[in-house]
Each structure stands twice: as C-alpha cells, then as structure tokens.
Amino acid sequence: MNDLNSLEKKINSELTTKIKNSHINHSQLYLTIDAEDLLEVVLFLKTNVEFKFKQLIELTAVDYPEKKKRFKMVYMFLSHENNQRVILYLLINENEIVQSLTSIFPSSNWMEREVFDMYGIKFKDHPDLRRILTDYNFEGFPLRKDFPLTGHTEVRYSEEKKKVIYEPVQLEQNYRNFDYESPWEGTKYIKKQSENK
C-alpha cells in the first residue's frame, strides 16, 4: 500500500467508529481518535498485514491550558516496508489516565516516563511509572505552560552538610548592570574608553 490516500481510505473503512478525523499533510497521515480507543487502533496499525506500522518513533504531549481537554497526546508510527508515517492524536483532560502502550510497543516505556515527568500525565498499566528526567523530590511538571520559569527550588551541594540540599529559588540581580543599548554600538564603558583615547 504505497499511496497515502488509499491508506487513509482503508484505515477509515476498517476503523469507521474509531477515527474521528483524518487528513494528509507533509506526506504523513494524521488520525484523531478517542483515548479509550487507543489500544485497539494501535494494535490494528501494527498487526495489519498491509500497513505494518511496526515502529513507534515518538510519543509526546502538547499542553493547551486554556482548553477543556488540556493535553493532546501525539503518537508517531513508521512502516519501514511501505515507507509511510502515521501520526495519531488524542485529547485528554488534565487528570485523565491514558492507557500505556508498553504491552504493544515495549519502547514506549521510557517515552511514557518522560511524558509523565514533564507533563504529569499518568499511564495505566505502565510497569515502572516514575520520574526519569528530573529528581525524585522535584515539584511540578516543567513542560506545563503554567510552570514558573524559575522553578520552585534549586539544588546545590552543601560543603558544611556534605550532601545535596534543596532551597527555595533566589534570583540574584546584584551583579547585573544593563544599559539596554544596541550591542552593535557597544556598551557605555567601551564608548568611554574609546572616547578618551
């Protein structure tokens, strides 16, 4: 199945009630589904003898804090034999739990942990759902658009206590002196030095 249009028609005919929306863009097929249909659709894409989407390339999320369904989950699949890509979307609420794909694609394990760590999205039946990029005592989820830019705490090694300690973030501005001029014109002290010569 080399044509994306025929692939789209075939998937829509096979999964009539599961596909909410489909379109082709940038030589890739985009499908929108409901969260409860995720396992069934992914299993169909992987096991179908025509499609052969046997590789999960990426799995991530996008945060839309102003929307009722805050997160968009994005799954990208590749068929090596047909050289085709399918991108699967599903929208979820802030506290909604998504089904883990680890039973179908074991490679999704770490990707789901990253999404959990960065966005706080939980995955049902995940074998080891814990933080992977931040520290275990980290508060919040850094890729949520409501996360403060400076974070909540900073980590440093204390020579007195001989261990890593957590402290509230303190932004020091003592040594910053901004002149807000164009960098092409040079800073004031450089101008003064050049004028004195």
ZAMARGU-4260 file (C-alpha; in steps of 0.2 Angstrom, whole numbers, plus 5000, padded with zeros to 4 digits):
<rodrens>
0) 5000/5000/5000 | 5011/5014/4993 | 4998/5028/4991 | 4993/5038/5007 | 4976/5042/5000
5) 4972/5024/4998 | 4979/5020/5016 | 4968/5034/5023 | 4953/5026/5015 | 4957/5009/5020
10) 4960/5014/5038 | 4944/5024/5039 | 4934/5010/5032 | 4941/4997/5044 | 4940/5008/5059
15) 4924/5018/5055 | 4919/5022/5073 | 4936/5024/5080 | 4943/5038/5068 | 4936/5055/5072
20) 4946/5064/5059 | 4959/5060/5046 | 4970/5071/5034 | 4986/5070/5025 | 4999/5084/5027
25) 5018/5084/5023 | 5017/5066/5016 | 5010/5059/5033 | 4993/5053/5038 | 4986/5061/5054
30) 4972/5052/5063 | 4962/5059/5078 | 4954/5046/5090 | 4947/5045/5107 | 4958/5040/5122
35) 4948/5024/5125 | 4951/5018/5108 | 4970/5019/5109 | 4975/5001/5111 | 4963/4994/5098
40) 4969/5007/5085 | 4987/5005/5089 | 4986/4986/5088 | 4977/4987/5072 | 4990/4998/5064
45) 5004/4987/5070 | 4997/4970/5066 | 4988/4973/5049 | 4997/4964/5035 | 4995/4979/5023
50) 5000/4993/5034 | 5014/4986/5045 | 5017/5001/5056 | 5029/4991/5067 | 5039/5005/5074
55) 5034/5018/5087 | 5045/5033/5083 | 5040/5045/5096 | 5027/5049/5109 | 5024/5066/5117
60) 5011/5078/5123 | 5006/5096/5120 | 4999/5107/5133 | 4984/5119/5130 | 4980/5126/5147
65) 4965/5136/5141 | 4956/5121/5133 | 4944/5110/5142 | 4954/5095/5136 | 4971/5102/5141
70) 4983/5089/5133 | 4985/5082/5116 | 4994/5066/5116 | 5004/5063/5100 | 5010/5046/5094
75) 5021/5044/5078 | 5022/5027/5069 | 5033/5021/5055 | 5030/5007/5042 | 5048/5003/5036
80) 5041/4992/5022 | 5030/5005/5015 | 5040/5020/5020 | 5024/5028/5027 | 5021/5038/5043
85) 5005/5039/5054 | 5003/5052/5067 | 4990/5048/5080 | 4981/5062/5091 | 4970/5060/5106
90) 4964/5074/5118 | 4963/5071/5136 | 4958/5081/5152 | 4971/5086/5165 | 4968/5072/5177
95) 4964/5058/5164 | 4974/5042/5164 | 4980/5036/5147 | 4982/5018/5143 | 5001/5013/5142
100) 5007/5005/5125 | 5021/4995/5134 | 5012/4979/5130 | 5012/4983/5111 | 5027/4993/5110
105) 5040/4990/5124 | 5050/5005/5118 | 5036/5016/5124 | 5041/5013/5142 | 5054/5027/5143
110) 5044/5039/5132 | 5029/5037/5143 | 5040/5040/5158 | 5046/5056/5150 | 5029/5062/5147
115) 5024/5058/5165 | 5039/5068/5171 | 5037/5083/5160 | 5018/5085/5159 | 5011/5074/5174
120) 5001/5063/5163 | 4999/5046/5170 | 4998/5029/5161 | 4988/5015/5166 | 4997/4998/5167
125) 5014/5005/5165 | 5027/4994/5173 | 5038/5007/5181 | 5030/5025/5180 | 5042/5036/5189
130) 5052/5052/5185 | 5066/5050/5173 | 5072/5067/5169 | 5070/5077/5185 | 5075/5072/5203
135) 5063/5061/5213 | 5059/5076/5225 | 5055/5088/5211 | 5039/5098/5212 | 5029/5102/5197
140) 5030/5097/5179 | 5042/5108/5169 | 5033/5107/5152 | 5016/5113/5158 | 5013/5131/5152
145) 5008/5136/5170 | 5025/5130/5177 | 5035/5145/5184 | 5050/5150/5173 | 5062/5149/5188
150) 5055/5133/5196 | 5052/5131/5214 | 5068/5125/5222 | 5086/5124/5217 | 5098/5110/5221
155) 5116/5113/5227 | 5129/5103/5236 | 5132/5110/5254 | 5150/5108/5259 | 5145/5110/5278
160) 5132/5097/5277 | 5141/5086/5265 | 5126/5082/5255 | 5114/5089/5241 | 5101/5101/5248
165) 5086/5109/5241 | 5082/5128/5244 | 5069/5140/5238 | 5075/5149/5222 | 5083/5166/5224
170) 5087/5176/5209 | 5102/5187/5212 | 5102/5203/5202 | 5117/5212/5211 | 5130/5210/5198
175) 5119/5214/5183 | 5120/5231/5175 | 5110/5233/5159 | 5112/5248/5148 | 5099/5242/5136
180) 5109/5249/5121 | 5111/5240/5104 | 5126/5228/5106 | 5132/5234/5089 | 5135/5251/5097
185) 5145/5244/5111 | 5142/5247/5130 | 5145/5263/5139 | 5162/5258/5147 | 5168/5253/5130
190) 5162/5270/5122 | 5170/5280/5136 | 5187/5271/5134 | 5187/5274/5115 | 5182/5292/5118
195) 5197/5295/5130 | 5210/5288/5118
</rodrens>
